[in-house]
Amino acid sequence: MSLDLFGVAALFWGLALLLAASCRSAATSRMALALGIVVALAGCAASALSDGRAAVPLFFSGAILVRFRIDPAAAWLLGWGLVAALATVYAGTPAHRPRLWTSGASLSLLGALGVAGGQDGVSFLIAWELMSLGGAALLLGDRQGPVPQNGRAALFMLALLEVGSVALLAAILILGAHHIAFASWPATLRGAPSGLIFVTGILLVVGFGAKLGLLPFYEWYPEAYGAASGATGALLSGVILNAAWFGLARGIFQWLPRFPGLTAFGALLVVVGTLTAVLAILYAFQQEDWRRLLAFSSAENAAVAVVALGAAVLFRQDHLPLLEGFAFTVGLLQLGGHSLAKGTLMLTADHVHETRDHYRITQSRILARNPWTLGLGTLCAVMSLAALPPQAGFVSEWYLFQTVFQDFRLHGALAQIALAFAGAGLALTAAIALATMVKLFGIGLLGKNGVPGPAGAARRKGAILALGLAVLGYAVGMPWWIQGLMHGRLAYAGHAAALLVHGLILVPLNPHFAFISPTLLVIVGPPLALIPLGLLAFGMRSGRRATPIWAHGLRALPQASATTALAFSNALREFYSFVYRPRTIALRRTEKRSYFIKAVRFEYGQTPLFGPALFTPATRLVRALARRASILQGGSMNAYLAYIGILLLLVLGSVFWG
């Protein structure tokens, strides 16, 4: 039943692609896109309640029988990502070319479905490339900045994603040397040298990490998101990110066999994920653009989920199946809640753009000029990404800390050190994430500055409220949502999920060790809130006392001293200057004499960590090789005939040699 629903969803997305390409109305193609999402959501719900064992044959592609199967873990990730995608399609997009944007969304969703359910290497690679192509179409359809900037962002993204695709192709060539179907891949490398298996695992990490934003690939995130709309960011940070993480998880737990170097591989995953999370949230804290800040935040959350995956690998090596399943399930919970919260804030970014005609994080009084429902939805999302109770992010990060605290159960010193390092890094990440979300909400939506602007689309504000409440519902309903993972077979997720709930409380496998209950907290919270509300009412009856606030030592608070995004984050910018390598440019334009200042131009920023040291030299190398190879395109017909003759001789030689 569920696979039939996914087939219908794919047909709707294909229809949306066809309608958008045939220059039909954008509304019709968007309706087909939304119907496909609704049907796919029904398929995810049905898959979560089944064991996901049956693989349905679809068609023959040459000699390859293409099969499709959705694991409950994949249904979980796709489902929550599709909820955010549905709200995004309903809210609409500010894209300048909406039909191209719809085409990109259709391609991305088709690719995500293929990555999650494909059962052979060829169809998997095709689906993976569809996701990349769809992402580029989304960016080009948005055209939120100058055309060269959009083109460069799309090309930079595709260039790094193709590096990942080449790594995946190499891994699949190794794994599928004897048969292209996934089911036979563990046997392919069983008995192979440990070094070969380790290299294959590294290729998988590079391949999937390109989309997940693991270092150094996270540097395409701000460029791509900064040239796109919030609607595009909601799709990239939701269903596409989730599909990439599931691909990495399946590659580790289904494609690779156990091998002696598994501990080192798991420790590498943990360290890379932790470093990525710390660096991404550090750079997120310095951003002045909604989309760029949320882009780095997406890389940080994906890295946190990769840390959980690395912990699962370490527990697997020590034959601790319940802890392995626990860590894997924590990654699922992290990305599910992240999809909803990030979708909410991406739509809020589009609302800021609609009402202020920019995406900058500035004091704007947006909440003061909009219904309280907008603030409620956004606040739920901000609290979740800041890991504040009782929101979804608090649940997943509490579970994650309970996971890394299990390092004492591991036997190897390398594994224990890796989890201890992760605990310290995640604590730093959580602290900076809290400050980042305070900056985004406090400066981006509040403040005294700003002039009245348009009210904004009612549909977008409704979608923001619905998604924000879904974040809260995700946390409150966790005792029931987790039951959808009890049929999962990947990494013993089903066995562990059955032990994560004890009545209405959430426990780390054992109810006698620790517990939380967002459900009970939401029930008990409103009555407890009556106490401060009563004290506030009593204080208002006795009269208010007005006192001046501290304004940097000034007696009065001038309008110009309002807190800016730079002022809020400058202390950390200075403290971590060895990471940021901040640059400040102050130029004065004078007229006739130096003390007649005509204009002052002030710019500041942070130097990318990997751009100057890695991407810039690589770009120079490619350009140098292209200049040297340009001699092959001299226009001489004799030279072209010689090339063809040499190629023909090589082909014939390879045939006779074989």
C-alpha positions as CSV (number, residue, x, y, z in Angstrom):
1,M,0.0,0.0,0.0
2,S,2.7,2.5,1.0
3,L,4.8,1.8,-2.1
4,D,1.7,2.4,-4.3
5,L,1.3,5.8,-2.6
6,F,4.9,6.7,-3.3
7,G,4.4,5.7,-6.9
8,V,1.4,8.0,-7.2
9,A,3.4,10.8,-5.5
10,A,6.2,10.3,-8.1
11,L,3.6,10.6,-10.9
12,F,2.3,13.9,-9.4
13,W,5.8,15.3,-9.2
14,G,6.5,14.2,-12.8
15,L,3.3,15.9,-13.8
16,A,4.3,19.1,-12.0
17,L,7.6,19.0,-13.8
18,L,5.9,18.5,-17.1
19,L,3.4,21.4,-16.5
20,A,6.2,23.7,-15.4
21,A,8.3,22.9,-18.4
22,S,5.4,23.3,-20.9
23,C,4.9,26.9,-19.8
24,R,1.5,26.2,-18.1
25,S,0.4,28.3,-15.2
26,A,2.6,28.3,-12.2
27,A,-0.4,27.7,-9.9
28,T,-1.3,24.4,-11.7
29,S,2.2,23.0,-11.5
30,R,2.4,24.0,-7.8
31,M,-0.9,22.3,-7.2
32,A,0.4,19.0,-8.7
33,L,3.6,19.4,-6.6
34,A,1.5,19.9,-3.4
35,L,-0.7,16.9,-4.2
36,G,2.4,14.7,-4.6
37,I,3.7,15.8,-1.2
38,V,0.3,15.0,0.4
39,V,0.3,11.5,-1.1
40,A,3.9,10.9,-0.2
41,L,3.1,11.9,3.4
42,A,0.4,9.2,3.5
43,G,3.0,6.8,2.1
44,C,5.5,7.7,4.9
45,A,2.8,7.2,7.5
46,A,1.9,3.8,6.1
47,S,5.6,2.8,5.9
48,A,6.2,3.7,9.5
49,L,3.6,1.2,10.5
50,S,5.1,-1.7,8.5
51,D,8.3,-3.6,8.7
52,G,9.5,-2.3,5.3
53,R,10.9,-5.6,4.2
54,A,9.2,-6.0,0.8
55,A,11.1,-4.6,-2.2
56,V,8.8,-4.1,-5.1
57,P,10.3,-4.6,-8.7
58,L,9.5,-1.5,-10.8
59,F,11.1,-2.1,-14.3
60,F,14.1,-3.4,-16.1
61,S,16.9,-1.0,-17.1
62,G,18.9,-3.0,-19.4
63,A,19.9,-6.1,-17.4
64,I,19.2,-4.4,-14.1
65,L,16.0,-5.0,-12.3
66,V,15.1,-1.7,-10.5
67,R,13.6,-2.3,-7.1
68,F,12.1,0.0,-4.5
69,R,11.7,-0.3,-0.8
70,I,11.3,2.3,2.0
71,D,12.6,1.6,5.5
72,P,10.7,3.0,8.4
73,A,13.7,5.2,9.2
74,A,13.7,6.6,5.7
75,A,9.9,7.2,6.0
76,W,10.5,9.0,9.3
77,L,13.1,11.4,7.7
78,L,11.1,11.9,4.5
79,G,7.9,12.4,6.4
80,W,9.0,15.3,8.6
81,G,10.9,16.9,5.7
82,L,7.7,16.7,3.5
83,V,5.7,18.4,6.2
84,A,8.0,21.4,5.9
85,A,7.9,21.1,2.1
86,L,4.1,21.1,2.1
87,A,4.0,24.3,4.3
88,T,6.6,25.9,1.9
89,V,4.6,25.1,-1.2
90,Y,1.4,26.4,0.5
91,A,3.1,29.6,1.6
92,G,4.5,30.2,-1.9
93,T,7.9,31.4,-3.0
94,P,9.2,34.8,-4.0
95,A,11.0,33.3,-6.9
96,H,11.4,35.4,-10.0
97,R,10.9,32.3,-12.2
98,P,8.3,30.3,-10.3
99,R,7.9,27.6,-13.0
100,L,11.7,26.9,-12.9
101,W,11.5,26.8,-9.1
102,T,8.6,24.3,-9.2
103,S,10.7,22.2,-11.6
104,G,13.6,22.2,-9.2
105,A,11.4,21.3,-6.3
106,S,9.9,18.3,-8.3
107,L,13.3,17.1,-9.3
108,S,14.6,17.4,-5.8
109,L,11.7,15.4,-4.3
110,L,12.0,12.7,-6.9
111,G,15.7,12.4,-6.3
112,A,15.1,12.3,-2.5
113,L,12.6,9.5,-3.0
114,G,15.0,7.6,-5.1
115,V,17.9,8.0,-2.7
116,A,15.7,6.8,0.2
117,G,14.1,3.8,-1.6
118,G,16.4,2.7,-4.5
119,Q,18.0,-0.7,-4.1
120,D,20.8,-0.7,-6.7
121,G,23.8,1.5,-7.4
122,V,22.8,2.8,-10.8
123,S,19.3,4.1,-9.9
124,F,20.8,5.5,-6.6
125,L,23.4,7.6,-8.5
126,I,20.7,8.8,-10.9
127,A,18.5,9.9,-8.0
128,W,21.5,11.5,-6.3
129,E,22.2,13.6,-9.4
130,L,18.5,14.5,-9.7
131,M,18.7,16.1,-6.2
132,S,21.8,18.1,-7.2
133,L,20.2,19.2,-10.4
134,G,17.0,20.1,-8.6
135,G,18.9,22.2,-6.1
136,A,20.6,24.2,-8.8
137,A,17.2,24.8,-10.6
138,L,15.8,26.1,-7.3
139,L,18.6,28.6,-7.0
140,L,18.3,29.8,-10.6
141,G,14.6,30.0,-10.3
142,D,14.8,32.2,-7.2
143,R,17.3,34.8,-8.6
144,Q,17.3,36.7,-5.3
145,G,20.5,38.5,-6.1
146,P,22.3,39.7,-9.2
147,V,22.4,37.1,-12.0
148,P,26.2,36.6,-11.8
149,Q,26.0,36.0,-8.0
150,N,23.2,33.4,-8.5
151,G,25.1,31.7,-11.2
152,R,28.3,31.6,-9.2
153,A,26.5,30.2,-6.1
154,A,24.8,27.5,-8.2
155,L,28.1,26.5,-9.9
156,F,30.0,26.5,-6.6
157,M,27.4,24.3,-5.1
158,L,27.4,21.9,-8.1
159,A,31.2,21.8,-8.2
160,L,31.4,20.6,-4.6
161,L,28.5,18.3,-5.0
162,E,30.1,16.7,-8.0
163,V,33.2,16.1,-5.9
164,G,30.9,14.1,-3.7
165,S,29.3,12.4,-6.6
166,V,32.7,11.2,-7.9
167,A,33.5,9.8,-4.5
168,L,30.2,8.0,-4.4
169,L,30.8,6.6,-7.9
170,A,34.2,5.3,-6.8
171,A,32.7,3.7,-3.7
172,I,29.9,2.1,-5.7
173,L,32.4,0.7,-8.2
174,I,34.2,-1.0,-5.4
175,L,31.0,-2.2,-3.7
176,G,29.2,-3.2,-6.8
177,A,32.1,-5.0,-8.5
178,H,30.2,-8.3,-8.7
179,H,26.6,-7.2,-8.5
180,I,24.9,-3.8,-8.6
181,A,22.2,-4.6,-6.0
182,F,22.7,-3.4,-2.5
183,A,21.8,-6.7,-0.9
184,S,25.0,-8.3,-2.2
185,W,27.4,-5.5,-1.3
186,P,28.4,-6.6,2.3
187,A,29.4,-10.0,0.8
188,T,31.5,-8.2,-1.8
189,L,33.9,-6.8,0.7
190,R,33.8,-9.6,3.2
191,G,37.3,-10.9,3.5
192,A,38.7,-7.9,1.6
193,P,41.7,-6.0,3.1
194,S,40.7,-3.7,6.0
195,G,42.4,-0.8,4.3
196,L,40.2,-1.2,1.2
197,I,37.0,-1.2,3.4
198,F,38.2,1.8,5.3
199,V,38.9,3.7,2.1
200,T,35.4,2.8,0.8
201,G,34.0,4.2,4.0
202,I,35.9,7.4,3.6
203,L,34.6,7.7,0.0
204,L,31.0,7.4,1.4
205,V,31.7,10.1,4.0
206,V,33.1,12.4,1.3
207,G,30.2,11.6,-1.1
208,F,27.4,12.1,1.3
209,G,29.2,14.8,3.4
210,A,29.2,17.0,0.3
211,K,25.5,17.5,0.7
212,L,25.4,17.2,4.5
213,G,27.9,20.1,4.7
214,L,30.7,18.3,6.6
215,L,33.9,20.2,6.5
216,P,35.1,21.5,4.2
217,F,31.9,21.3,2.1
218,Y,29.9,23.5,4.5
219,E,31.3,26.5,2.7
220,W,28.9,26.1,-0.2
221,Y,26.0,26.5,2.2
222,P,26.0,30.3,2.8
223,E,26.7,31.1,-0.8
224,A,23.9,28.9,-2.1
225,Y,21.4,29.8,0.6
226,G,22.4,33.5,0.4
227,A,21.4,33.6,-3.3
228,A,18.1,31.7,-2.7
229,S,14.8,32.4,-1.0
230,G,13.7,30.9,2.3
231,A,11.4,28.5,0.5
232,T,14.4,27.0,-1.3
233,G,16.3,26.8,2.1
234,A,13.4,25.0,3.6
235,L,13.6,22.2,1.0
236,L,17.4,22.1,1.1
237,S,17.5,21.9,4.9
238,G,14.6,19.5,5.1
239,V,13.8,16.6,2.9
240,I,17.1,16.8,0.8
241,L,19.3,17.0,3.9
242,N,17.5,14.1,5.5
243,A,17.8,11.9,2.4
244,A,21.6,12.6,2.3
245,W,21.9,11.6,6.0
246,F,19.9,8.4,5.4
247,G,22.1,7.5,2.5
248,L,25.2,7.8,4.6
249,A,23.6,5.7,7.4
250,R,22.6,3.0,4.9
251,G,26.0,3.0,3.4
252,I,27.6,2.4,6.8
253,F,25.2,-0.1,8.3
254,Q,24.0,-2.0,5.2
255,W,26.7,-1.7,2.5
256,L,29.9,-2.0,4.6
257,P,30.7,-5.2,6.5
258,R,32.3,-5.2,10.0
259,F,36.1,-4.8,9.7
260,P,38.9,-4.3,12.2
261,G,39.2,-0.6,11.4
262,L,35.6,0.2,12.4
263,T,36.6,1.9,15.6
264,A,38.9,4.3,13.8
265,F,36.2,4.9,11.2
266,G,33.6,5.7,13.9
267,A,36.0,7.9,15.8
268,L,36.7,9.8,12.5
269,L,33.0,10.4,12.0
270,V,32.6,11.7,15.5
271,V,35.5,14.1,15.3
272,V,34.6,15.4,11.8
273,G,31.0,15.9,12.9
274,T,32.0,17.7,16.1
275,L,34.5,20.0,14.4
276,T,31.9,20.8,11.7
277,A,29.2,21.6,14.2
278,V,31.5,23.9,16.2
279,L,32.8,25.7,13.1
280,A,29.4,26.0,11.5
281,I,27.7,27.5,14.6
282,L,30.6,29.9,15.1
283,Y,30.2,31.3,11.6
284,A,26.4,31.3,12.0
285,F,26.7,33.5,15.0
286,Q,28.5,36.2,12.9
287,Q,26.0,36.4,10.0
288,E,23.9,39.4,9.3
289,D,21.6,37.7,6.7
290,W,18.8,35.4,7.7
291,R,19.5,32.9,5.0
292,R,23.2,32.7,5.6
293,L,22.8,32.3,9.4
294,L,20.2,29.5,8.9
295,A,22.4,27.9,6.3
296,F,25.3,27.5,8.7
297,S,22.8,26.3,11.3
298,S,21.7,23.6,8.9
299,A,25.3,22.4,8.5
300,E,25.6,22.4,12.3
301,N,22.5,20.3,12.8
302,A,23.5,17.9,10.1
303,A,26.9,17.5,11.8
304,V,25.3,16.8,15.1
305,A,23.4,14.0,13.5
306,V,26.6,12.7,12.0
307,V,28.1,12.6,15.5
308,A,25.2,10.4,16.5
309,L,26.0,8.2,13.5
310,G,29.6,7.9,14.5
311,A,28.7,7.0,18.1
312,A,26.4,4.2,16.6
313,V,29.5,2.9,14.7
314,L,31.6,2.8,17.8
315,F,28.9,0.9,19.7
316,R,28.5,-1.5,16.8
317,Q,32.2,-2.4,16.9
318,D,31.9,-3.2,20.6
319,H,28.8,-5.4,20.0
320,L,26.4,-3.2,21.9
321,P,23.3,-3.4,19.6
322,L,20.9,-1.5,21.9
323,L,23.3,1.5,22.2
324,E,24.0,1.3,18.5
325,G,20.2,1.5,17.8
326,F,19.9,4.3,20.4
327,A,22.5,6.5,18.8
328,F,21.1,5.9,15.3
329,T,17.6,6.8,16.6
330,V,18.9,10.0,18.1
331,G,20.1,11.1,14.7
332,L,16.6,10.4,13.3
333,L,15.0,12.5,16.1
334,Q,17.5,15.3,15.6
335,L,16.8,15.7,11.9
336,G,13.1,15.3,12.2
337,G,12.7,18.2,14.5
338,H,15.3,20.2,12.6
339,S,13.3,19.9,9.4
340,L,10.2,21.5,11.0
341,A,12.1,24.2,12.9
342,K,14.3,25.2,10.0
343,G,11.3,25.3,7.7
344,T,9.6,27.7,10.0
345,L,12.5,30.1,10.2
346,M,13.1,29.9,6.5
347,L,9.5,31.0,5.8
348,T,10.0,33.7,8.5
349,A,13.0,34.9,6.5
350,D,10.8,35.2,3.4
351,H,8.3,37.2,5.5
352,V,11.1,39.6,6.5
353,H,12.0,40.0,2.9
354,E,8.4,40.6,1.9
355,T,7.8,43.3,4.6
356,R,11.3,44.9,4.6
357,D,12.6,44.1,1.1
358,H,15.8,42.6,2.4
359,Y,17.0,39.6,4.4
360,R,19.3,41.5,6.8
361,I,19.1,40.8,10.5
362,T,18.2,44.3,11.8
363,Q,15.9,45.8,14.4
364,S,12.6,46.0,12.5
365,R,9.7,45.7,14.9
366,I,8.2,43.0,12.7
367,L,6.5,41.3,15.6
368,A,5.1,44.5,16.9
369,R,3.4,45.1,13.5
370,N,2.1,41.5,13.0
371,P,-0.3,39.3,14.8
372,W,1.0,37.4,17.8
373,T,0.6,34.2,16.0
374,L,3.6,35.0,13.8
375,G,5.8,35.4,16.9
376,L,4.4,32.2,18.5
377,G,5.3,30.1,15.5
378,T,8.8,31.6,15.1
379,L,9.4,31.4,18.9
380,C,8.7,27.7,18.9
381,A,11.2,27.1,16.1
382,V,13.9,29.3,17.7
383,M,13.5,27.6,21.0
384,S,13.9,24.2,19.3
385,L,17.1,25.1,17.5
386,A,18.4,26.6,20.7
387,A,17.6,23.3,22.5
388,L,15.3,24.9,25.0
389,P,12.6,22.8,26.7
390,P,10.0,21.6,25.9
391,Q,10.8,21.9,22.2
392,A,12.0,19.2,19.8
393,G,15.6,20.3,19.8
394,F,15.8,19.9,23.5
395,V,14.6,16.3,23.3
396,S,17.1,15.3,20.6
397,E,20.1,17.0,22.1
398,W,19.2,15.6,25.6
399,Y,19.2,12.2,24.0
400,L,22.4,12.9,22.2
401,F,24.2,13.9,25.4
402,Q,22.9,10.7,27.0
403,T,24.5,8.8,24.1
404,V,28.0,10.3,24.4
405,F,27.8,9.9,28.1
406,Q,27.9,6.1,27.5
407,D,31.6,6.2,26.6
408,F,32.4,4.2,29.7
409,R,30.8,1.2,28.1
410,L,33.3,1.2,25.3
411,H,36.6,-0.8,25.6
412,G,39.0,1.1,23.4
413,A,40.7,4.3,24.5
414,L,40.3,5.8,21.0
415,A,36.5,5.4,21.1
416,Q,36.2,6.8,24.6
417,I,38.3,9.8,23.8
418,A,36.3,10.4,20.7
419,L,33.0,10.5,22.6
420,A,34.5,12.6,25.4
421,F,35.7,15.1,22.7
422,A,32.2,15.0,21.2
423,G,30.6,15.8,24.6
424,A,32.8,18.9,25.0
425,G,32.3,20.1,21.4
426,L,28.5,19.6,21.6
427,A,28.3,21.6,24.8
428,L,30.1,24.5,23.1
429,T,27.9,24.1,20.1
430,A,24.7,24.2,22.2
431,A,25.9,27.3,24.0
432,I,26.7,29.2,20.8
433,A,23.5,28.0,19.2
434,L,21.5,29.5,22.0
435,A,23.2,32.9,21.5
436,T,22.7,32.6,17.8
437,M,19.0,32.1,18.1
438,V,18.7,34.9,20.6
439,K,20.4,37.2,18.1
440,L,18.1,36.0,15.3
441,F,14.9,36.4,17.2
442,G,15.8,39.4,19.3
443,I,17.5,41.6,16.7
444,G,15.8,40.2,13.6
445,L,12.2,40.5,14.8
446,L,12.2,43.0,17.6
447,G,13.7,46.4,18.3
448,K,12.6,50.0,18.0
449,N,14.0,50.7,14.5
450,G,12.2,50.1,11.3
451,V,9.4,51.8,9.4
452,P,5.9,50.4,8.7
453,G,5.9,48.0,5.8
454,P,3.4,45.8,4.1
455,A,1.6,43.3,6.3
456,G,2.8,40.3,4.3
457,A,1.0,37.3,2.8
458,A,-1.6,35.8,5.2
459,R,-0.8,32.3,3.8
460,R,2.9,32.6,4.7
461,K,2.0,33.7,8.3
462,G,-0.4,30.8,8.6
463,A,2.2,28.4,7.4
464,I,4.7,29.8,9.9
465,L,2.3,29.3,12.8
466,A,1.4,25.8,11.7
467,L,5.0,24.7,11.3
468,G,6.0,26.3,14.6
469,L,3.2,24.5,16.4
470,A,4.3,21.3,14.6
471,V,7.7,21.7,16.2
472,L,6.0,21.8,19.6
473,G,3.7,18.9,18.7
474,Y,6.8,16.9,17.6
475,A,8.2,17.2,21.1
476,V,4.9,16.7,23.0
477,G,3.9,13.7,20.9
478,M,7.3,12.0,21.1
479,P,6.0,9.1,23.2
480,W,3.7,8.3,20.3
481,W,5.9,9.3,17.3
482,I,8.7,7.0,18.4
483,Q,6.4,4.1,17.9
484,G,6.7,4.7,14.2
485,L,10.4,3.6,14.5
486,M,9.8,0.3,16.2
487,H,9.6,-1.5,12.9
488,G,12.9,-0.2,11.7
489,R,15.6,-2.8,10.9
490,L,18.5,-0.5,10.2
491,A,21.1,-0.4,13.0
492,Y,18.7,-2.1,15.5
493,A,16.6,1.1,15.5
494,G,13.4,-0.8,16.2
495,H,14.8,-2.6,19.3
496,A,16.1,0.6,20.7
497,A,13.0,2.7,19.9
498,A,10.9,0.3,22.0
499,L,13.0,1.2,25.0
500,L,13.0,4.9,24.7
501,V,9.5,5.5,26.0
502,H,8.2,4.6,29.4
503,G,4.6,5.8,29.7
504,L,4.7,9.6,29.0
505,I,8.4,10.0,29.8
506,L,11.4,9.6,27.5
507,V,14.3,7.6,28.8
508,P,17.7,6.6,27.5
509,L,16.9,2.9,27.3
510,N,16.7,2.6,31.1
511,P,14.0,4.4,33.1
512,H,16.1,4.2,36.2
513,F,19.0,6.3,34.8
514,A,17.5,9.6,33.6
515,F,14.2,10.9,32.1
516,I,12.4,13.9,30.6
517,S,8.8,14.4,29.6
518,P,7.9,17.3,27.3
519,T,4.4,16.0,27.3
520,L,4.0,16.5,31.1
521,L,5.9,19.7,31.0
522,V,3.4,21.2,28.6
523,I,0.5,20.0,30.7
524,V,2.0,21.3,34.0
525,G,3.6,24.5,32.5
526,P,0.4,26.6,32.0
527,P,-0.8,26.3,35.6
528,L,2.7,27.1,36.9
529,A,2.7,30.2,34.6
530,L,-0.2,31.6,36.6
531,I,2.2,32.4,39.5
532,P,4.4,34.9,37.6
533,L,1.4,36.3,35.8
534,G,-0.3,36.9,39.2
535,L,2.8,38.6,40.5
536,L,2.9,40.8,37.4
537,A,-0.7,41.7,37.9
538,F,-0.1,42.6,41.5
539,G,2.9,44.7,40.6
540,M,0.9,46.6,38.0
541,R,-1.8,47.5,40.6
542,S,0.8,49.0,42.9
543,G,2.2,51.1,40.1
544,R,5.1,50.8,37.7
545,R,8.6,52.0,38.4
546,A,10.5,53.4,35.5
547,T,14.3,53.5,35.6
548,P,16.8,54.3,32.9
549,I,18.6,51.5,31.3
550,W,22.4,51.3,30.9
551,A,23.4,52.7,27.5
552,H,27.2,52.3,27.2
553,G,27.6,54.9,30.0
554,L,25.4,57.5,28.3
555,R,22.7,59.2,30.3
556,A,20.2,59.0,27.4
557,L,19.6,56.1,25.0
558,P,20.0,57.5,21.5
559,Q,18.4,55.8,18.6
560,A,21.8,55.2,16.9
561,S,23.0,53.1,19.8
562,A,20.5,50.3,19.2
563,T,22.1,46.9,19.2
564,T,23.2,45.6,15.8
565,A,24.0,42.2,14.6
566,L,27.7,43.0,14.7
567,A,27.6,44.6,18.2
568,F,25.8,41.5,19.5
569,S,28.4,39.0,18.2
570,N,31.5,41.1,18.2
571,A,32.8,39.8,21.6
572,L,32.9,36.3,20.3
573,R,34.3,37.5,17.0
574,E,37.3,38.9,18.9
575,F,37.7,35.9,21.2
576,Y,37.7,33.4,18.4
577,S,39.7,35.7,16.0
578,F,42.1,32.9,15.3
579,V,39.2,31.0,13.7
580,Y,37.4,33.9,12.1
581,R,40.5,35.9,11.0
582,P,38.2,39.0,10.9
583,R,38.9,41.7,8.4
584,T,37.7,45.3,8.7
585,I,37.9,47.9,6.0
586,A,37.3,51.6,6.6
587,L,37.6,53.9,3.6
588,R,37.2,57.7,3.6
589,R,36.5,59.7,0.5
590,T,37.7,63.2,0.8
591,E,37.4,66.3,-1.3
592,K,40.3,68.7,-1.9
593,R,41.7,68.4,1.7
594,S,41.9,65.3,3.9
595,Y,39.7,66.8,6.6
596,F,36.8,67.4,4.3
597,I,35.3,63.9,4.4
598,K,32.8,63.3,1.7
599,A,31.8,59.7,2.4
600,V,32.9,56.9,4.7
601,R,32.6,53.3,3.7
602,F,32.9,50.6,6.4
603,E,33.0,46.9,5.7
604,Y,33.8,43.9,7.9
605,G,33.7,40.2,7.5
606,Q,35.3,36.9,8.4
607,T,37.8,34.9,6.3
608,P,36.5,31.5,5.3
609,L,38.5,28.8,6.8
610,F,38.9,26.5,3.8
611,G,38.3,29.0,0.9
612,P,41.8,30.6,0.7
613,A,43.7,27.4,1.6
614,L,41.7,24.8,-0.4
615,F,39.1,26.1,-2.9
616,T,41.1,29.0,-4.3
617,P,44.2,27.0,-5.1
618,A,42.0,24.3,-6.7
619,T,40.3,26.8,-8.8
620,R,43.6,28.2,-10.0
621,L,44.9,24.7,-10.8
622,V,41.8,23.9,-12.9
623,R,42.1,27.2,-14.8
624,A,45.8,26.6,-15.5
625,L,45.1,23.1,-16.8
626,A,42.3,24.5,-18.9
627,R,44.6,27.0,-20.5
628,R,47.1,24.3,-21.3
629,A,44.5,22.0,-22.7
630,S,43.0,24.7,-24.8
631,I,45.6,23.9,-27.4
632,L,43.6,20.8,-28.2
633,Q,40.8,23.1,-29.4
634,G,42.8,25.0,-32.0
635,G,40.3,24.5,-34.8
636,S,42.5,22.4,-37.0
637,M,40.6,19.7,-38.8
638,N,43.7,17.6,-39.3
639,A,44.3,17.7,-35.5
640,Y,40.7,16.6,-34.8
641,L,41.0,13.7,-37.3
642,A,44.2,12.7,-35.6
643,Y,42.4,12.7,-32.2
644,I,39.7,10.5,-33.6
645,G,42.3,8.1,-35.1
646,I,44.2,7.8,-31.9
647,L,41.0,7.2,-30.0
648,L,40.0,4.5,-32.5
649,L,43.4,2.8,-32.1
650,L,43.0,2.8,-28.3
651,V,39.5,1.3,-28.5
652,L,40.7,-1.5,-30.9
653,G,43.7,-2.1,-28.8
654,S,41.6,-2.5,-25.6
655,V,39.4,-5.0,-27.4
656,F,42.3,-7.2,-28.6
657,W,44.0,-6.9,-25.3
658,G,40.9,-8.1,-23.5
